[in-house]
């Protein structure tokens, strides 16, 4: 690797971009609609939960941080309705208020999928590991400031705006310790194998491999019995 390649740095904005891509990827699939995020990112001095619905999740490991998603009522209902309709639920059975527990539960599940997608990319692309706690959802009527319950030496705070198909807006806020990943050598950041395909492959190989294993076990059993005089 050349000195120039060795100096490639993956910093805070790259981590943020990866997280934003996970938000878009998961919500686009879940709602079968097109969301996008702003090309501009804000540097902020603190992060917090804002009305009407705030969701947060803490991660730790190779690096630590806190992720917050803030939705107003219309945005929360749009995402909830599109997700439930995509799952085959009739519109007549859907919640009509963003204060419904069902809306918060769905957004919490989507948040869990988003951070799960992000942590998977961190393992592949940054060659490190982070773990997450269970997302927490709160219906709010006023702003709540959050602090990260972990040792952050040089915390950095960012906010990104997201836009739904109906042009409703929600916000992602990230608190993360200042960190840089420097590539020391080339590696292949392979995608995780499809577990269903992997299971099918193992099942196809199992019958062919099972007979020799069974024969070997029979031979070992016979030898053991003979050694015991049986």
C-alpha positions as CSV (number, residue, x, y, z in Angstrom):
1,X,0.0,0.0,0.0
2,X,1.3,3.4,-0.9
3,X,1.7,6.2,1.7
4,X,-1.2,8.0,0.1
5,X,-3.5,5.0,0.4
6,X,-2.3,4.3,4.0
7,X,-3.5,7.8,4.9
8,X,-7.1,7.3,4.0
9,X,-9.2,8.5,6.9
10,X,-12.7,7.5,7.9
11,X,-14.0,10.2,10.3
12,X,-17.1,11.5,12.0
13,X,-18.8,12.7,8.8
14,X,-18.2,9.3,7.2
15,X,-19.8,7.5,10.2
16,X,-22.7,9.9,10.0
17,X,-23.2,9.3,6.2
18,X,-23.2,5.5,6.8
19,X,-25.8,6.0,9.5
20,X,-27.9,8.2,7.3
21,X,-27.7,5.6,4.5
22,X,-29.0,3.0,6.9
23,X,-32.0,5.2,7.8
24,X,-32.9,5.6,4.1
25,X,-32.2,2.0,3.2
26,X,-34.4,0.5,6.0
27,X,-37.3,3.0,5.7
28,X,-37.4,2.9,1.9
29,X,-37.8,-0.9,2.1
30,X,-40.2,-0.8,5.1
31,X,-42.5,1.8,3.6
32,X,-42.0,1.1,-0.1
33,X,-41.5,4.9,-0.6
34,X,-38.6,7.2,-1.3
35,X,-37.0,9.1,1.5
36,X,-33.8,11.2,1.3
37,X,-31.6,13.3,3.5
38,X,-30.1,16.8,3.2
39,X,-26.8,17.2,1.5
40,X,-25.9,19.6,4.4
41,X,-25.2,18.6,8.0
42,X,-25.4,20.8,11.0
43,X,-22.7,21.0,13.7
44,X,-24.7,21.4,17.0
45,X,-23.7,21.8,20.6
46,X,-26.0,19.3,22.2
47,X,-28.6,16.7,21.2
48,X,-32.1,16.1,22.6
49,X,-35.5,14.6,22.1
50,X,-38.1,17.0,20.6
51,X,-41.9,16.9,20.1
52,X,-43.9,15.0,19.0
53,X,-42.0,11.7,19.2
54,X,-38.4,11.2,20.1
55,X,-36.5,7.9,19.8
56,X,-32.9,7.3,21.1
57,X,-30.5,4.4,21.2
58,X,-27.0,4.2,22.8
59,X,-24.2,2.2,21.2
60,X,-20.8,1.2,22.6
61,X,-17.7,-0.8,21.7
62,X,-15.1,0.2,19.1
63,X,-16.5,3.7,19.5
64,X,-19.4,5.1,21.6
65,X,-22.3,7.4,20.8
66,X,-25.9,8.2,21.0
67,X,-28.4,8.3,18.0
68,X,-31.7,10.3,18.2
69,X,-34.6,10.4,15.7
70,X,-37.1,13.2,16.2
71,X,-40.5,13.0,14.4
72,X,-43.4,15.4,14.4
73,X,-46.9,13.8,14.5
74,X,-47.6,14.0,10.8
75,X,-44.2,12.4,9.9
76,X,-44.6,9.6,12.4
77,X,-48.1,8.8,11.1
78,X,-47.0,8.8,7.5
79,X,-44.1,6.3,8.2
80,X,-46.4,4.2,10.4
81,X,-49.2,4.0,7.9
82,X,-47.0,3.2,4.9
83,X,-45.2,0.5,6.9
84,X,-48.5,-1.1,8.1
85,X,-50.1,-0.9,4.6
86,X,-47.0,-2.4,3.1
87,X,-47.4,-5.3,5.6
88,X,-50.9,-5.9,4.4
89,X,-52.9,-4.3,7.2
90,X,-56.2,-2.7,6.1
91,X,-56.4,1.1,6.5
92,X,-59.5,0.8,8.7
93,X,-57.5,-1.0,11.4
94,X,-54.7,1.5,11.6
95,X,-54.2,3.9,14.5
96,X,-55.2,7.5,13.7
97,X,-53.2,9.4,16.3
98,X,-49.4,9.6,16.7
99,X,-49.9,9.3,20.4
100,X,-51.0,5.6,20.0
101,X,-48.7,3.0,21.5
102,X,-48.8,1.2,18.2
103,X,-47.2,4.1,16.4
104,X,-44.4,4.3,18.9
105,X,-43.8,0.6,18.9
106,X,-43.5,0.5,15.1
107,X,-41.1,3.4,15.0
108,X,-39.1,1.8,17.8
109,X,-38.8,-1.4,15.7
110,X,-37.7,0.5,12.7
111,X,-35.1,2.3,14.7
112,X,-33.8,-1.0,15.9
113,X,-33.5,-2.2,12.3
114,X,-31.7,1.0,11.3
115,X,-29.1,0.7,14.0
116,X,-28.7,-3.0,13.3
117,X,-28.0,-2.3,9.6
118,X,-25.5,0.4,10.7
119,X,-23.7,-1.8,13.2
120,X,-23.4,-4.5,10.5
121,X,-21.7,-2.1,8.1
122,X,-19.4,-0.9,10.9
123,X,-18.2,-4.5,11.3
124,X,-17.6,-4.9,7.6
125,X,-16.2,-1.5,6.6
126,X,-14.4,-0.4,9.7
127,X,-13.2,-3.8,11.0
128,X,-14.5,-3.1,14.5
129,X,-17.6,-3.9,16.5
130,X,-20.3,-1.8,18.3
131,X,-23.3,-3.0,20.3
132,X,-26.6,-1.2,20.8
133,X,-29.1,-1.1,23.5
134,X,-32.9,-1.4,23.0
135,X,-34.3,1.8,21.4
136,X,-36.5,3.9,23.6
137,X,-39.5,5.9,22.2
138,X,-41.1,8.8,24.0
139,X,-44.2,10.9,23.1
140,X,-43.3,14.4,24.1
141,X,-44.9,17.8,24.5
142,X,-41.6,19.6,25.2
143,X,-38.0,19.3,24.4
144,X,-35.7,17.1,26.5
145,X,-31.9,17.4,26.4
146,X,-29.9,14.2,26.5
147,X,-26.4,13.4,27.6
148,X,-24.3,10.4,26.7
149,X,-23.8,8.1,29.7
150,X,-20.3,7.1,28.6
151,X,-16.8,8.5,28.6
152,X,-16.5,10.8,25.6
153,X,-13.2,12.7,25.5
154,X,-14.0,15.0,22.6
155,X,-17.7,14.6,21.8
156,X,-19.0,15.8,18.5
157,X,-22.7,16.5,17.7
158,X,-24.4,16.5,14.3
159,X,-27.9,16.9,13.0
160,X,-29.3,15.9,9.6
161,X,-32.7,16.6,8.0
162,X,-34.7,13.8,6.3
163,X,-37.6,14.2,4.0
164,X,-40.4,11.8,3.3
165,X,-42.4,11.3,0.1
166,X,-45.0,13.7,1.3
167,X,-42.2,16.2,2.2
168,X,-42.7,15.7,5.9
169,X,-39.4,16.3,7.8
170,X,-37.7,14.4,10.6
171,X,-34.3,14.8,12.1
172,X,-31.4,12.5,13.0
173,X,-29.0,13.7,15.7
174,X,-25.7,12.0,16.5
175,X,-23.4,12.3,19.5
176,X,-20.1,10.6,19.0
177,X,-16.5,10.8,20.4
178,X,-14.1,12.3,17.9
179,X,-12.5,9.3,16.1
180,X,-10.6,8.5,12.9
181,X,-10.1,5.2,11.2
182,X,-7.0,5.0,9.1
183,X,-6.6,2.2,6.6
184,X,-3.4,0.2,7.2
185,X,-4.0,-2.4,4.5
186,X,-6.5,-3.4,1.8
187,X,-9.3,-5.7,2.8
188,X,-12.5,-6.9,1.3
189,X,-15.6,-5.5,3.0
190,X,-17.9,-8.4,2.0
191,X,-21.6,-8.2,2.5
192,X,-23.0,-10.6,5.1
193,X,-24.2,-13.8,3.4
194,X,-27.9,-14.4,3.1
195,X,-28.8,-16.6,6.1
196,X,-31.6,-18.4,4.2
197,X,-29.2,-19.2,1.3
198,X,-26.5,-20.4,3.7
199,X,-28.9,-22.7,5.5
200,X,-30.2,-24.1,2.2
201,X,-26.6,-24.8,1.1
202,X,-25.8,-26.6,4.4
203,X,-29.0,-28.7,4.1
204,X,-28.0,-29.7,0.6
205,X,-24.5,-30.8,1.7
206,X,-25.7,-32.5,4.9
207,X,-27.0,-35.8,3.3
208,X,-23.8,-36.4,1.4
209,X,-21.7,-35.8,4.5
210,X,-23.9,-37.7,7.0
211,X,-23.2,-41.2,5.8
212,X,-19.4,-41.2,6.2
213,X,-19.7,-39.6,9.6
214,X,-22.2,-42.2,10.6
215,X,-19.9,-45.0,9.4
216,X,-16.9,-43.5,11.3
217,X,-19.0,-43.4,14.5
218,X,-19.9,-47.0,14.1
219,X,-16.3,-48.1,13.7
220,X,-15.2,-46.1,16.7
221,X,-18.1,-47.7,18.7
222,X,-17.0,-51.2,17.7
223,X,-13.4,-50.5,18.7
224,X,-14.5,-49.2,22.0
225,X,-16.6,-52.2,22.8
226,X,-13.8,-54.6,21.8
227,X,-11.3,-52.7,24.1
228,X,-13.8,-53.2,26.9
229,X,-14.0,-57.0,26.1
230,X,-17.6,-56.7,25.0
